[in-house]
Amino acid sequence: MTTAFIAVDWGTSSFRAAAMARDGAVLARVASGEGILKAAARGFEAVLFEEIAAIDAAGAPILLSGMIGSRNGWVEVPYARCPADAAALSAGAARMTVRGRALAFAPGLICDDESGRPDVMRGEETQIFGAVEGDATVVLPGTHSKWARFEGGRVVGFRSYMTGEMFAAMRHHTILGALAEGEADDAAAFADGARAGAADGALSHALFSARTMALTGRLSGRGVASYLSGLLIGAEIADGARRAGPGRPVVVVGEAGLAARYLAAGRALGVAMQAGPADAAFRGLARLAPSPGAVP
Amino acid sequence: MTTAFIAVDWGTSSFRAAAMARDGAVLARVASGEGILKAAARGFEAVLFEEIAAIDAAGAPILLSGMIGSRNGWVEVPYARCPADAAALSAGAARMTVRGRALAFAPGLICDDESGRPDVMRGEETQIFGAVEGDATVVLPGTHSKWARFEGGRVVGFRSYMTGEMFAAMRHHTILGALAEGEADDAAAFADGARAGAADGALSHALFSARTMALTGRLSGRGVASYLSGLLIGAEIADGARRAGPGRPVVVVGEAGLAARYLAAGRALGVAMQAGPADAAFRGLARLAPSPGAVP
C-alpha cells in the first residue's frame, strides 16, 4: 500500500510517527525521545523532518497531535469545545505549509466540569477517536489521567485526575517516601491500596493510611510504593466508574505497563475495564482526516 | 503561685515549655527551634534541662507530649487506643526518673477508620484535652491535620488528612508550582479554592482545576498558591464537617495563622467553626496529671 499521510504523535517527552495507508493501517513507524521539551532547542521543523526521514513519502501530508500544538509547542492550536465529533476536531486543526508539505495540527479539547471549572486535554482527544467507535468511557492513564465519555461519535465530556503526578510528588517529597523501600511491584499491596483509595471518599485521609499501615506492620516497606500507586489509581477509578454510563464499556488506552495496572486495579475493585487498541493516536489521526480524498 | 509541674510540648521541629500552676495556669514559658530532629544530636536530656533552665523549679515533675514520645524521640510510648479519656492517657504514659526528676511522656492515640485501617496521632491528643471539656469536634490543622470527635470526656475517634504535606508537595513538585507566582495571600482565590475542593468529591480531579483555571485566565499566577491551599483545606473541611456530630461545636486548635485560614475556609463553605484556646498542649498536660496531689 502507498503512504497516504504521515501521522505524528508528539508529546512532551516522546516523538512517535507512522506512515499510514489511506484505510488507517500503519505501514511503518519510528519513535524517539525527541519530545517537545528537547526538540524546541533544535527547532521543531528540523527535528520533524529528521525523525520521519526513514518513513517519509514525498508529498504526503503530515497530521500531528499532542503537545506540539500547545503553547510550548510549534503552534498553539485553540481548544475545541465539547461535545466534539471528528469533524469538529478536523475543522479546528491549525494548518500550514512547510517545505512544500501540508501540515495539520489537531486541536485539544476543553469542557467544563460539574462545578463549572474548565478541564482540558491535548493529544488524548485523538487517541479517543482512534480507540472506540461506539459509545464508551475511555480512560487514558498518565501524569494527568483522563476519563472521557464518548457518545454518538462525540466526546461529550471528560475529567482529568492528577494521579501520575501526585504519585511522583507523594512518593518522593512526603513522609511516605521515607517509608518506601524500593519500587518493587507488589501486586497484593497494590490491590489493597486500590481498595483503600476507592473505599474512602477523602483522598488526603486515605493517603495517610500508607503511613499507618506501614507503621503498624500491616504493610512492608517494600510494598509502600505499590500501595500508594494502587491508592491513587483506585480513587481515580472509583470516581470515574461512578460517573461512567452503566453498561457501556470502559476502555483503557495507554502505555502497556500502565494500562495493565489500571486493569489490575479494576479487577480488585470489581470494575469491568478492557484494553483498547494499540496505535490509538495514529488511528485517531486517520479519522480526523475529513475524507480520504481531502487529507489533511 | 508556685510551680506544680513543668509542661513540655516537644515536636519534630519545635520545643515549647511552661512552668504550670496546680490549677493549670501558665506561670512562665520558653520556646525554641530545638525540635527532636535537631535535639537528637545533642541528646534529649541535655537539651531538655538547658531549654527549661530559665523557668525550672527544683523537684517539679516534668510532663511531656508530642513526637518526643515517638520512635525517633527519647522513648517510644505505645499508642493508647480510642476511645480514651484523660485517665487512659495518664495510665499509658511512660515514666522515668532523670537527674532525680520524675518525667512522664504522654502516649499517642490510635484508632481504626471506617474501613478498618489504622490512624494515629502523637501530641494532638494532649491538645484535645486542653482545648475542650464538653462534646465537640476538634480540628488540629497541620502537616497531617486531625479531626477528632470528643464525647463524654473521651476521644472516641479521629481522622488524619495529609493536607499540609500535600500542599508542599503539590506546590513545589508538580506542574502547579510552575504556574504559581509567589506566595502572596489572595483571600478571594483561597475562598474559591476552598469551594472547589469541597464541591468535588475527587481531590485528584479538583486539584487539576488549579492548572486549568490559571490556563484559562480565571485565576492569576499570584493566586495559584492560595487557590491550592484553599482547595486542600476545603476538601478536608467538607469531609470532616460531614462526619462531625450535628449541633456540636467545631473547635480549631493550632498556630494562629493556620487556624485563621481554616476559619476563613469554614466561612467560605458555610461551616461554623470556632477558635480554640491558646496553650492547649500545656492545658492538656495539666489534665493528664491524675490528680493535683499525684502529679505526674
Interface residues (C-beta under 8 A of the other chain):
Chain A: I110 D113 E114 S115 R117 P118 D119 V120 H144 R159 S160 Y161 M162 T163 E165 M166 A168 A169 M170 H172 H173 T174 I175 R195 A196 A199 D200 G201 A202 L203 S204 H205 L207 F208 S209 T212 M213 L215 T216 R218 L232 A235 E236 D239
Chain B: I110 D113 E114 S115 R117 P118 D119 V120 H144 R159 S160 Y161 M162 T163 E165 M166 A168 A169 M170 H172 H173 T174 I175 R195 A196 A199 D200 G201 A202 L203 S204 H205 L207 F208 S209 T212 M213 L215 T216 R218 L232 A235 E236 D239
